[in-house]
């Protein structure tokens, strides 16, 4: 069951006039400008003429850099930003003088709603919104907002969804942040080089079952916490034997190797490229759950599909088994 912020404002007698502002900061949407406050007991923290913004629940927190980036694009005047996303590292946030900001997190919002309900100012009908067939399929396929495994980590997205959609000619589409289930593989083994050289190594690999790829973790950054979002399970996983068979293509390296050779008049030195190959048969392998960012997006004419948060690839929703 959900209650929308616009419905709450309307029930409390706070009139909001819709305006055409497209936010370039992902997940922060402008609901409009407050044009009237008919109930003086509504507890509204701002005055008439204030822009109202809403950050819906998502996998990424709102930090100082994202808030300051949003301020750059915000119009002059007063703003009320209500965030259901976690707020972190905002102590040093500084905004331009042209911006007056009242920032609410989930705690302020909960307190406000609780007081309004106890005072009898909110009598909203908390009926479940009828689900479309596509959303019904999603709910049958996955347990929504299930607690993540205790040893799971989540990765920050590399895709900026607002820019991604804009580049493809989309403005306002229905978007739902999700987490795609994957696995992190920790490989302990050796690389064998030329002339019997041997080096011990540890690799961290990402198994992404939605793109069927096993890659090095590379520059993927972990989130400081695991968001409580719907998790999408893949239709199949690689076996440990399949992962082991792919280690040579993922872990092996080509390196320059210095060589010297006697010749007339002295010794000649140079370098050539050599493969350093992993001993995959004896490498030790362990895995842990990892959650990959993504979005369910309702595309015109195509319905709900997944936008991968690392690659930007468009994926079909897994079919329920």
PAVEXVO-162557 format. One record per residue (C-alpha): residue number from 1; x, y, z; residue in three letters. Coordinates in pm, 1 decimal, decimal comma, always signed. Example, Ala and Ser with C-alpha at 12.3 -4.5 7.8 and 13.67 -1.06 7.14 Angstrom:
<pt i="1" u="+1230,0" v="-450,0" w="+780,0" aa="ALA"/>
<pt i="2" u="+1367,0" v="-106,0" w="+714,0" aa="SER"/>
end
This chain:
<pt i="1" u="+0,0" v="+0,0" w="+0,0" aa="UNK"/>
<pt i="2" u="+127,3" v="+343,2" w="-87,5" aa="UNK"/>
<pt i="3" u="+15,8" v="+701,1" w="-43,8" aa="UNK"/>
<pt i="4" u="+148,9" v="+960,7" w="-283,2" aa="UNK"/>
<pt i="5" u="+290,2" v="+1289,1" w="-158,6" aa="UNK"/>
<pt i="6" u="+57,1" v="+1492,1" w="-387,0" aa="UNK"/>
<pt i="7" u="-242,3" v="+1312,6" w="-229,3" aa="UNK"/>
<pt i="8" u="-114,4" v="+1394,0" w="+120,4" aa="UNK"/>
<pt i="9" u="-69,7" v="+1762,7" w="+34,0" aa="UNK"/>
<pt i="10" u="-418,7" v="+1777,9" w="-114,5" aa="UNK"/>
<pt i="11" u="-573,7" v="+1610,5" w="+190,8" aa="UNK"/>
<pt i="12" u="-399,7" v="+1862,1" w="+418,5" aa="UNK"/>
<pt i="13" u="-534,6" v="+2154,7" w="+218,9" aa="UNK"/>
<pt i="14" u="-205,4" v="+2244,3" w="+50,8" aa="UNK"/>
<pt i="15" u="-276,9" v="+2332,3" w="-310,9" aa="UNK"/>
<pt i="16" u="+5,6" v="+2264,3" w="-555,2" aa="UNK"/>
<pt i="17" u="+4,7" v="+2402,9" w="-909,2" aa="UNK"/>
<pt i="18" u="+181,1" v="+2182,1" w="-1160,0" aa="UNK"/>
<pt i="19" u="+464,1" v="+2343,0" w="-1359,1" aa="UNK"/>
<pt i="20" u="+680,8" v="+2213,2" w="-1640,8" aa="UNK"/>
<pt i="21" u="+1022,4" v="+2171,2" w="-1480,4" aa="UNK"/>
<pt i="22" u="+1226,6" v="+1871,5" w="-1589,9" aa="UNK"/>
<pt i="23" u="+1485,9" v="+1781,4" w="-1329,5" aa="UNK"/>
<pt i="24" u="+1820,7" v="+1666,3" w="-1465,0" aa="UNK"/>
<pt i="25" u="+1901,0" v="+1504,3" w="-1131,2" aa="UNK"/>
<pt i="26" u="+1783,5" v="+1140,5" w="-1138,7" aa="UNK"/>
<pt i="27" u="+1500,2" v="+1056,7" w="-901,4" aa="UNK"/>
<pt i="28" u="+1423,3" v="+1413,6" w="-785,7" aa="UNK"/>
<pt i="29" u="+1097,9" v="+1538,5" w="-939,0" aa="UNK"/>
<pt i="30" u="+921,1" v="+1871,8" w="-910,2" aa="UNK"/>
<pt i="31" u="+556,5" v="+1838,0" w="-803,5" aa="UNK"/>
<pt i="32" u="+482,1" v="+2205,7" w="-863,4" aa="UNK"/>
<pt i="33" u="+448,4" v="+2534,3" w="-672,0" aa="UNK"/>
<pt i="34" u="+235,5" v="+2579,2" w="-361,1" aa="UNK"/>
<pt i="35" u="-44,3" v="+2820,4" w="-457,9" aa="UNK"/>
<pt i="36" u="-259,4" v="+2796,1" w="-145,5" aa="UNK"/>
<pt i="37" u="-261,0" v="+2667,0" w="+213,3" aa="UNK"/>
<pt i="38" u="-622,6" v="+2651,6" w="+324,6" aa="UNK"/>
<pt i="39" u="-557,7" v="+2475,4" w="+656,3" aa="UNK"/>
<pt i="40" u="-342,3" v="+2672,8" w="+896,4" aa="UNK"/>
<pt i="41" u="-301,4" v="+2360,6" w="+1112,1" aa="UNK"/>
<pt i="42" u="-149,3" v="+2155,3" w="+830,2" aa="UNK"/>
<pt i="43" u="+200,5" v="+2199,9" w="+970,7" aa="UNK"/>
<pt i="44" u="+338,6" v="+2302,2" w="+632,5" aa="UNK"/>
<pt i="45" u="+702,4" v="+2411,2" w="+682,6" aa="UNK"/>
<pt i="46" u="+704,1" v="+2650,2" w="+384,0" aa="UNK"/>
<pt i="47" u="+498,1" v="+2936,2" w="+243,8" aa="UNK"/>
<pt i="48" u="+289,0" v="+2990,3" w="-66,7" aa="UNK"/>
<pt i="49" u="+511,3" v="+3021,7" w="-375,4" aa="UNK"/>
<pt i="50" u="+751,7" v="+2747,3" w="-271,8" aa="UNK"/>
<pt i="51" u="+857,4" v="+2479,9" w="-522,4" aa="UNK"/>
<pt i="52" u="+784,1" v="+2127,9" w="-393,6" aa="UNK"/>
<pt i="53" u="+1021,8" v="+1845,7" w="-487,6" aa="UNK"/>
<pt i="54" u="+1000,7" v="+1476,0" w="-411,8" aa="UNK"/>
<pt i="55" u="+1279,3" v="+1217,6" w="-412,1" aa="UNK"/>
<pt i="56" u="+1115,7" v="+876,0" w="-422,2" aa="UNK"/>
<pt i="57" u="+1278,4" v="+567,7" w="-263,4" aa="UNK"/>
<pt i="58" u="+1587,1" v="+455,8" w="-453,3" aa="UNK"/>
<pt i="59" u="+1911,5" v="+257,3" w="-427,6" aa="UNK"/>
<pt i="60" u="+2138,3" v="+562,3" w="-418,0" aa="UNK"/>
<pt i="61" u="+2146,9" v="+809,8" w="-129,2" aa="UNK"/>
<pt i="62" u="+2134,5" v="+1185,5" w="-176,5" aa="UNK"/>
<pt i="63" u="+2475,7" v="+1318,6" w="-82,8" aa="UNK"/>
<pt i="64" u="+2634,7" v="+1661,4" w="-84,0" aa="UNK"/>
<pt i="65" u="+2748,0" v="+1644,0" w="-448,4" aa="UNK"/>
<pt i="66" u="+2407,3" v="+1535,9" w="-579,2" aa="UNK"/>
<pt i="67" u="+2223,7" v="+1801,2" w="-375,9" aa="UNK"/>
<pt i="68" u="+2456,2" v="+2076,5" w="-496,7" aa="UNK"/>
<pt i="69" u="+2418,9" v="+1953,5" w="-856,3" aa="UNK"/>
<pt i="70" u="+2039,7" v="+1974,1" w="-818,6" aa="UNK"/>
<pt i="71" u="+2069,8" v="+2330,4" w="-681,4" aa="UNK"/>
<pt i="72" u="+2255,6" v="+2442,0" w="-993,8" aa="UNK"/>
<pt i="73" u="+1951,1" v="+2362,5" w="-1210,9" aa="UNK"/>
<pt i="74" u="+1683,2" v="+2468,3" w="-960,8" aa="UNK"/>
<pt i="75" u="+1503,4" v="+2797,6" w="-1039,3" aa="UNK"/>
<pt i="76" u="+1541,2" v="+3099,6" w="-811,8" aa="UNK"/>
<pt i="77" u="+1323,5" v="+3109,8" w="-502,6" aa="UNK"/>
<pt i="78" u="+1224,6" v="+2887,9" w="-211,9" aa="UNK"/>
<pt i="79" u="+1219,2" v="+2508,9" w="-235,8" aa="UNK"/>
<pt i="80" u="+1091,6" v="+2224,2" w="-21,6" aa="UNK"/>
<pt i="81" u="+1259,0" v="+1892,6" w="-98,0" aa="UNK"/>
<pt i="82" u="+1103,0" v="+1584,4" w="+61,8" aa="UNK"/>
<pt i="83" u="+1334,8" v="+1285,8" w="+27,0" aa="UNK"/>
<pt i="84" u="+1248,2" v="+922,5" w="+87,9" aa="UNK"/>
<pt i="85" u="+1605,6" v="+838,7" w="-9,0" aa="UNK"/>
<pt i="86" u="+1874,9" v="+827,4" w="+254,5" aa="UNK"/>
<pt i="87" u="+2053,5" v="+1160,2" w="+317,0" aa="UNK"/>
<pt i="88" u="+2428,0" v="+1143,5" w="+382,3" aa="UNK"/>
<pt i="89" u="+2727,8" v="+1380,6" w="+400,9" aa="UNK"/>
<pt i="90" u="+2518,3" v="+1700,3" w="+391,5" aa="UNK"/>
<pt i="91" u="+2689,0" v="+1887,9" w="+675,1" aa="UNK"/>
<pt i="92" u="+2906,0" v="+2089,7" w="+436,5" aa="UNK"/>
<pt i="93" u="+2642,5" v="+2156,7" w="+172,0" aa="UNK"/>
<pt i="94" u="+2638,4" v="+2515,6" w="+50,0" aa="UNK"/>
<pt i="95" u="+2388,4" v="+2649,0" w="-196,3" aa="UNK"/>
<pt i="96" u="+2366,0" v="+2969,3" w="-399,8" aa="UNK"/>
<pt i="97" u="+2208,4" v="+3273,3" w="-233,3" aa="UNK"/>
<pt i="98" u="+1925,3" v="+3263,1" w="-486,0" aa="UNK"/>
<pt i="99" u="+1806,6" v="+2929,4" w="-340,9" aa="UNK"/>
<pt i="100" u="+1616,8" v="+2891,5" w="-13,5" aa="UNK"/>
<pt i="101" u="+1591,4" v="+2524,9" w="+79,5" aa="UNK"/>
<pt i="102" u="+1392,1" v="+2329,0" w="+336,2" aa="UNK"/>
<pt i="103" u="+1514,6" v="+1969,2" w="+322,6" aa="UNK"/>
<pt i="104" u="+1313,0" v="+1686,5" w="+475,3" aa="UNK"/>
<pt i="105" u="+1425,6" v="+1326,6" w="+508,7" aa="UNK"/>
<pt i="106" u="+1214,7" v="+1023,0" w="+587,6" aa="UNK"/>
<pt i="107" u="+1220,7" v="+1098,9" w="+961,9" aa="UNK"/>
<pt i="108" u="+1069,7" v="+1447,7" w="+921,4" aa="UNK"/>
<pt i="109" u="+813,5" v="+1310,9" w="+676,8" aa="UNK"/>
<pt i="110" u="+714,8" v="+1027,3" w="+912,1" aa="UNK"/>
<pt i="111" u="+677,5" v="+1262,1" w="+1208,3" aa="UNK"/>
<pt i="112" u="+466,3" v="+1502,1" w="+1005,0" aa="UNK"/>
<pt i="113" u="+236,2" v="+1226,2" w="+880,2" aa="UNK"/>
<pt i="114" u="+208,6" v="+1071,2" w="+1225,4" aa="UNK"/>
<pt i="115" u="+101,3" v="+1399,9" w="+1383,3" aa="UNK"/>
<pt i="116" u="-149,4" v="+1463,6" w="+1104,3" aa="UNK"/>
<pt i="117" u="-302,8" v="+1117,2" w="+1142,2" aa="UNK"/>
<pt i="118" u="-327,1" v="+1143,9" w="+1521,5" aa="UNK"/>
<pt i="119" u="-491,3" v="+1486,1" w="+1487,7" aa="UNK"/>
<pt i="120" u="-741,7" v="+1346,9" w="+1237,3" aa="UNK"/>
<pt i="121" u="-627,5" v="+1574,2" w="+957,1" aa="UNK"/>
<pt i="122" u="-558,1" v="+1284,6" w="+718,4" aa="UNK"/>
<pt i="123" u="-832,6" v="+1041,8" w="+620,7" aa="UNK"/>
<pt i="124" u="-677,8" v="+901,0" w="+307,4" aa="UNK"/>
<pt i="125" u="-808,7" v="+575,9" w="+162,3" aa="UNK"/>
<pt i="126" u="-504,0" v="+351,2" w="+163,9" aa="UNK"/>
<pt i="127" u="-629,9" v="+122,1" w="-106,8" aa="UNK"/>
<pt i="128" u="-383,0" v="-67,5" w="-316,9" aa="UNK"/>
<pt i="129" u="-354,2" v="+69,7" w="-665,8" aa="UNK"/>
<pt i="130" u="-475,0" v="-196,2" w="-912,1" aa="UNK"/>
<pt i="131" u="-171,0" v="-350,0" w="-1070,3" aa="UNK"/>
<pt i="132" u="-135,6" v="-366,5" w="-1444,8" aa="UNK"/>
<pt i="133" u="-69,0" v="-712,3" w="-1594,8" aa="UNK"/>
<pt i="134" u="+298,0" v="-626,8" w="-1635,8" aa="UNK"/>
<pt i="135" u="+336,5" v="-517,1" w="-1274,3" aa="UNK"/>
<pt i="136" u="+142,5" v="-824,1" w="-1167,2" aa="UNK"/>
<pt i="137" u="+397,5" v="-1037,8" w="-1347,1" aa="UNK"/>
<pt i="138" u="+675,9" v="-857,0" w="-1166,9" aa="UNK"/>
<pt i="139" u="+523,1" v="-918,3" w="-824,8" aa="UNK"/>
<pt i="140" u="+473,2" v="-1286,6" w="-904,3" aa="UNK"/>
<pt i="141" u="+833,6" v="-1316,9" w="-1015,0" aa="UNK"/>
<pt i="142" u="+1010,1" v="-1160,2" w="-717,5" aa="UNK"/>
<pt i="143" u="+958,2" v="-1089,6" w="-349,8" aa="UNK"/>
<pt i="144" u="+952,5" v="-714,2" w="-323,2" aa="UNK"/>
<pt i="145" u="+1176,8" v="-536,5" w="-75,5" aa="UNK"/>
<pt i="146" u="+1301,0" v="-859,9" w="+76,8" aa="UNK"/>
<pt i="147" u="+1591,0" v="-823,9" w="+319,4" aa="UNK"/>
<pt i="148" u="+1925,9" v="-870,2" w="+143,4" aa="UNK"/>
<pt i="149" u="+2156,5" v="-1155,8" w="+249,2" aa="UNK"/>
<pt i="150" u="+2376,7" v="-1050,5" w="+543,5" aa="UNK"/>
<pt i="151" u="+2695,3" v="-1073,6" w="+336,4" aa="UNK"/>
<pt i="152" u="+2555,3" v="-893,2" w="+30,8" aa="UNK"/>
<pt i="153" u="+2690,6" v="-568,2" w="-111,1" aa="UNK"/>
<pt i="154" u="+2536,7" v="-329,5" w="-362,9" aa="UNK"/>
<pt i="155" u="+2710,7" v="-142,3" w="-645,3" aa="UNK"/>
<pt i="156" u="+2673,0" v="+221,8" w="-743,3" aa="UNK"/>
<pt i="157" u="+2526,3" v="+279,6" w="-1091,9" aa="UNK"/>
<pt i="158" u="+2742,5" v="+407,0" w="-1373,7" aa="UNK"/>
<pt i="159" u="+2444,4" v="+511,8" w="-1587,5" aa="UNK"/>
<pt i="160" u="+2279,8" v="+850,9" w="-1527,4" aa="UNK"/>
<pt i="161" u="+1922,3" v="+754,7" w="-1606,3" aa="UNK"/>
<pt i="162" u="+1789,1" v="+1106,0" w="-1672,6" aa="UNK"/>
<pt i="163" u="+2060,7" v="+1170,6" w="-1932,3" aa="UNK"/>
<pt i="164" u="+2020,9" v="+819,3" w="-2072,7" aa="UNK"/>
<pt i="165" u="+1648,5" v="+871,3" w="-2129,0" aa="UNK"/>
<pt i="166" u="+1693,6" v="+1224,2" w="-2266,3" aa="UNK"/>
<pt i="167" u="+1947,9" v="+1104,9" w="-2523,3" aa="UNK"/>
<pt i="168" u="+1685,7" v="+862,5" w="-2652,7" aa="UNK"/>
<pt i="169" u="+1409,6" v="+1122,0" w="-2673,3" aa="UNK"/>
<pt i="170" u="+1221,2" v="+1027,7" w="-2356,5" aa="UNK"/>
<pt i="171" u="+1108,5" v="+1283,7" w="-2099,6" aa="UNK"/>
<pt i="172" u="+860,2" v="+1155,7" w="-1840,6" aa="UNK"/>
<pt i="173" u="+837,1" v="+778,6" w="-1809,3" aa="UNK"/>
<pt i="174" u="+738,3" v="+562,0" w="-1516,5" aa="UNK"/>
<pt i="175" u="+1058,5" v="+444,9" w="-1347,0" aa="UNK"/>
<pt i="176" u="+1112,6" v="+207,1" w="-1055,2" aa="UNK"/>
<pt i="177" u="+1461,8" v="+152,3" w="-907,8" aa="UNK"/>
<pt i="178" u="+1546,5" v="-214,5" w="-856,4" aa="UNK"/>
<pt i="179" u="+1839,5" v="-439,5" w="-770,4" aa="UNK"/>
<pt i="180" u="+1955,6" v="-722,4" w="-995,4" aa="UNK"/>
<pt i="181" u="+2095,8" v="-1025,7" w="-818,0" aa="UNK"/>
<pt i="182" u="+2451,5" v="-1123,1" w="-908,1" aa="UNK"/>
<pt i="183" u="+2756,1" v="-1281,1" w="-747,3" aa="UNK"/>
<pt i="184" u="+3100,2" v="-1159,3" w="-654,2" aa="UNK"/>
<pt i="185" u="+3371,9" v="-1422,6" w="-703,7" aa="UNK"/>
<pt i="186" u="+3698,0" v="-1408,2" w="-509,3" aa="UNK"/>
<pt i="187" u="+3976,1" v="-1597,8" w="-683,6" aa="UNK"/>
<pt i="188" u="+4307,4" v="-1684,9" w="-515,7" aa="UNK"/>
<pt i="189" u="+4567,6" v="-1831,6" w="-747,8" aa="UNK"/>
<pt i="190" u="+4890,4" v="-1785,6" w="-941,1" aa="UNK"/>
<pt i="191" u="+4993,1" v="-1641,0" w="-1275,4" aa="UNK"/>
<pt i="192" u="+5261,5" v="-1835,1" w="-1461,7" aa="UNK"/>
<pt i="193" u="+5499,4" v="-1620,5" w="-1665,0" aa="UNK"/>
<pt i="194" u="+5799,5" v="-1683,5" w="-1889,2" aa="UNK"/>
<pt i="195" u="+6108,7" v="-1863,1" w="-1771,3" aa="UNK"/>
<pt i="196" u="+5923,2" v="-2036,6" w="-1488,5" aa="UNK"/>
<pt i="197" u="+5819,8" v="-1714,0" w="-1311,0" aa="UNK"/>
<pt i="198" u="+5519,3" v="-1742,6" w="-1083,5" aa="UNK"/>
<pt i="199" u="+5316,7" v="-1469,4" w="-907,4" aa="UNK"/>
<pt i="200" u="+5044,1" v="-1502,5" w="-648,0" aa="UNK"/>
<pt i="201" u="+4731,0" v="-1302,9" w="-721,7" aa="UNK"/>
<pt i="202" u="+4380,7" v="-1236,8" w="-592,2" aa="UNK"/>
<pt i="203" u="+4104,5" v="-1136,9" w="-830,2" aa="UNK"/>
<pt i="204" u="+3753,4" v="-1010,6" w="-761,1" aa="UNK"/>
<pt i="205" u="+3512,9" v="-1091,5" w="-1044,0" aa="UNK"/>
<pt i="206" u="+3153,5" v="-990,2" w="-1109,3" aa="UNK"/>
<pt i="207" u="+2909,5" v="-1249,9" w="-1233,8" aa="UNK"/>
<pt i="208" u="+2623,9" v="-1065,2" w="-1399,8" aa="UNK"/>
<pt i="209" u="+2362,1" v="-1327,4" w="-1496,4" aa="UNK"/>
<pt i="210" u="+2148,2" v="-1065,9" w="-1671,5" aa="UNK"/>
<pt i="211" u="+2418,0" v="-998,3" w="-1930,7" aa="UNK"/>
<pt i="212" u="+2565,5" v="-1351,5" w="-1903,2" aa="UNK"/>
<pt i="213" u="+2909,3" v="-1201,6" w="-1837,9" aa="UNK"/>
<pt i="214" u="+3191,3" v="-1271,8" w="-1596,1" aa="UNK"/>
<pt i="215" u="+3420,6" v="-968,8" w="-1570,9" aa="UNK"/>
<pt i="216" u="+3673,2" v="-813,8" w="-1337,4" aa="UNK"/>
<pt i="217" u="+3514,6" v="-588,1" w="-1080,3" aa="UNK"/>
<pt i="218" u="+3727,4" v="-301,8" w="-1210,8" aa="UNK"/>
<pt i="219" u="+3611,2" v="+44,4" w="-1106,9" aa="UNK"/>
<pt i="220" u="+3271,7" v="-69,4" w="-973,9" aa="UNK"/>
<pt i="221" u="+3208,3" v="+120,8" w="-648,2" aa="UNK"/>
<pt i="222" u="+3013,3" v="-26,7" w="-356,3" aa="UNK"/>
<pt i="223" u="+2727,1" v="+161,4" w="-194,6" aa="UNK"/>
<pt i="224" u="+2767,5" v="+237,6" w="+177,4" aa="UNK"/>
<pt i="225" u="+2448,5" v="+38,5" w="+246,3" aa="UNK"/>
<pt i="226" u="+2212,8" v="-203,1" w="+69,9" aa="UNK"/>
<pt i="227" u="+1883,1" v="-30,1" w="-20,7" aa="UNK"/>
<pt i="228" u="+1555,8" v="-204,6" w="+63,3" aa="UNK"/>
<pt i="229" u="+1433,1" v="-237,4" w="-295,0" aa="UNK"/>
<pt i="230" u="+1273,6" v="-504,5" w="-506,3" aa="UNK"/>
<pt i="231" u="+1532,5" v="-764,3" w="-604,3" aa="UNK"/>
<pt i="232" u="+1509,7" v="-936,2" w="-942,1" aa="UNK"/>
<pt i="233" u="+1639,7" v="-1293,6" w="-959,2" aa="UNK"/>
<pt i="234" u="+1790,8" v="-1430,7" w="-1282,5" aa="UNK"/>
<pt i="235" u="+1650,2" v="-1734,1" w="-1458,6" aa="UNK"/>
<pt i="236" u="+1981,2" v="-1923,0" w="-1424,8" aa="UNK"/>
<pt i="237" u="+2329,5" v="-1906,7" w="-1272,0" aa="UNK"/>
<pt i="238" u="+2670,3" v="-2026,1" w="-1385,9" aa="UNK"/>
<pt i="239" u="+2795,8" v="-2340,5" w="-1212,6" aa="UNK"/>
<pt i="240" u="+3131,8" v="-2325,0" w="-1035,8" aa="UNK"/>
<pt i="241" u="+3273,4" v="-2539,0" w="-1317,5" aa="UNK"/>
<pt i="242" u="+3150,7" v="-2286,0" w="-1575,4" aa="UNK"/>
<pt i="243" u="+3307,2" v="-1997,9" w="-1381,9" aa="UNK"/>
<pt i="244" u="+3637,3" v="-2186,0" w="-1349,5" aa="UNK"/>
<pt i="245" u="+3644,1" v="-2255,8" w="-1723,5" aa="UNK"/>
<pt i="246" u="+3618,7" v="-1879,9" w="-1792,1" aa="UNK"/>
<pt i="247" u="+3906,5" v="-1779,7" w="-1561,8" aa="UNK"/>
<pt i="248" u="+4173,6" v="-1790,4" w="-1835,0" aa="UNK"/>
<pt i="249" u="+3989,5" v="-1536,1" w="-2049,9" aa="UNK"/>
<pt i="250" u="+3922,7" v="-1304,6" w="-1752,8" aa="UNK"/>
<pt i="251" u="+4234,9" v="-1332,3" w="-1536,4" aa="UNK"/>
<pt i="252" u="+4522,5" v="-1382,5" w="-1780,4" aa="UNK"/>
<pt i="253" u="+4740,3" v="-1086,7" w="-1878,1" aa="UNK"/>
<pt i="254" u="+4988,8" v="-983,4" w="-2143,4" aa="UNK"/>
<pt i="255" u="+5292,6" v="-807,9" w="-2002,0" aa="UNK"/>
<pt i="256" u="+5620,8" v="-674,5" w="-2129,1" aa="UNK"/>
<pt i="257" u="+5910,4" v="-901,3" w="-2035,4" aa="UNK"/>
<pt i="258" u="+6265,4" v="-771,8" w="-2050,7" aa="UNK"/>
<pt i="259" u="+6506,6" v="-995,5" w="-2237,9" aa="UNK"/>
<pt i="260" u="+6877,4" v="-973,4" w="-2306,6" aa="UNK"/>
<pt i="261" u="+7078,4" v="-1143,1" w="-2574,5" aa="UNK"/>
<pt i="262" u="+7449,7" v="-1158,6" w="-2641,6" aa="UNK"/>
<pt i="263" u="+7560,1" v="-1020,2" w="-2972,9" aa="UNK"/>
<pt i="264" u="+7874,6" v="-903,3" w="-3139,5" aa="UNK"/>
<pt i="265" u="+8003,9" v="-599,2" w="-2955,7" aa="UNK"/>
<pt i="266" u="+7804,6" v="-658,4" w="-2635,0" aa="UNK"/>
<pt i="267" u="+7466,5" v="-742,8" w="-2491,0" aa="UNK"/>
<pt i="268" u="+7137,0" v="-633,5" w="-2650,4" aa="UNK"/>
<pt i="269" u="+6837,6" v="-571,5" w="-2425,3" aa="UNK"/>
<pt i="270" u="+6474,0" v="-528,7" w="-2515,1" aa="UNK"/>
<pt i="271" u="+6123,3" v="-633,9" w="-2418,8" aa="UNK"/>
<pt i="272" u="+5859,4" v="-855,8" w="-2571,3" aa="UNK"/>
<pt i="273" u="+5497,1" v="-927,8" w="-2481,7" aa="UNK"/>
<pt i="274" u="+5432,9" v="-1251,8" w="-2294,9" aa="UNK"/>
<pt i="275" u="+5114,5" v="-1412,8" w="-2169,4" aa="UNK"/>
<pt i="276" u="+5091,5" v="-1469,3" w="-1795,0" aa="UNK"/>
<pt i="277" u="+4846,0" v="-1753,8" w="-1754,6" aa="UNK"/>
<pt i="278" u="+4639,8" v="-1851,2" w="-1452,1" aa="UNK"/>
<pt i="279" u="+4653,4" v="-2198,8" w="-1303,1" aa="UNK"/>
<pt i="280" u="+4276,5" v="-2221,4" w="-1313,4" aa="UNK"/>
<pt i="281" u="+4251,3" v="-2586,7" w="-1212,0" aa="UNK"/>
<pt i="282" u="+4403,4" v="-2522,4" w="-867,7" aa="UNK"/>
<pt i="283" u="+4271,7" v="-2167,9" w="-807,6" aa="UNK"/>
<pt i="284" u="+4063,8" v="-2129,7" w="-490,2" aa="UNK"/>
<pt i="285" u="+3716,2" v="-1982,4" w="-549,4" aa="UNK"/>
<pt i="286" u="+3455,9" v="-1837,8" w="-314,3" aa="UNK"/>
<pt i="287" u="+3146,0" v="-1632,9" w="-390,4" aa="UNK"/>
<pt i="288" u="+2916,9" v="-1386,8" w="-215,4" aa="UNK"/>
<pt i="289" u="+2594,0" v="-1216,1" w="-323,7" aa="UNK"/>
<pt i="290" u="+2616,4" v="-878,7" w="-494,9" aa="UNK"/>
<pt i="291" u="+2331,2" v="-651,2" w="-603,2" aa="UNK"/>
<pt i="292" u="+2355,0" v="-461,7" w="-931,3" aa="UNK"/>
<pt i="293" u="+2161,1" v="-134,7" w="-980,1" aa="UNK"/>
<pt i="294" u="+1893,9" v="-102,4" w="-1242,3" aa="UNK"/>
<pt i="295" u="+1552,9" v="+40,8" w="-1321,8" aa="UNK"/>
<pt i="296" u="+1224,4" v="-93,8" w="-1446,6" aa="UNK"/>
<pt i="297" u="+1110,9" v="+153,4" w="-1712,0" aa="UNK"/>
<pt i="298" u="+770,5" v="+159,8" w="-1882,3" aa="UNK"/>
<pt i="299" u="+866,5" v="+226,6" w="-2245,0" aa="UNK"/>
<pt i="300" u="+591,4" v="+346,6" w="-2482,4" aa="UNK"/>
<pt i="301" u="+483,8" v="+59,0" w="-2703,8" aa="UNK"/>
<pt i="302" u="+708,4" v="-194,2" w="-2530,5" aa="UNK"/>
<pt i="303" u="+590,9" v="-195,1" w="-2169,3" aa="UNK"/>
<pt i="304" u="+808,2" v="-261,1" w="-1867,8" aa="UNK"/>
<pt i="305" u="+1171,8" v="-342,6" w="-1937,9" aa="UNK"/>
<pt i="306" u="+1495,8" v="-323,9" w="-1738,6" aa="UNK"/>
<pt i="307" u="+1768,5" v="-65,1" w="-1790,6" aa="UNK"/>
<pt i="308" u="+2094,7" v="-204,5" w="-1659,2" aa="UNK"/>
<pt i="309" u="+2257,2" v="+40,4" w="-1415,8" aa="UNK"/>
<pt i="310" u="+2616,8" v="-41,7" w="-1514,5" aa="UNK"/>
<pt i="311" u="+2598,0" v="-83,4" w="-1892,4" aa="UNK"/>
<pt i="312" u="+2276,4" v="+96,4" w="-1992,1" aa="UNK"/>
<pt i="313" u="+2167,3" v="-218,7" w="-2176,1" aa="UNK"/>
<pt i="314" u="+1791,8" v="-271,3" w="-2214,2" aa="UNK"/>
<pt i="315" u="+1687,4" v="-613,8" w="-2086,4" aa="UNK"/>
<pt i="316" u="+1363,3" v="-806,7" w="-2096,8" aa="UNK"/>
<pt i="317" u="+1202,2" v="-889,4" w="-1765,5" aa="UNK"/>
<pt i="318" u="+1281,1" v="-1247,5" w="-1659,3" aa="UNK"/>
<pt i="319" u="+987,3" v="-1479,2" w="-1705,0" aa="UNK"/>
<pt i="320" u="+842,5" v="-1632,8" w="-1393,4" aa="UNK"/>
<pt i="321" u="+941,3" v="-1996,4" w="-1365,7" aa="UNK"/>
end
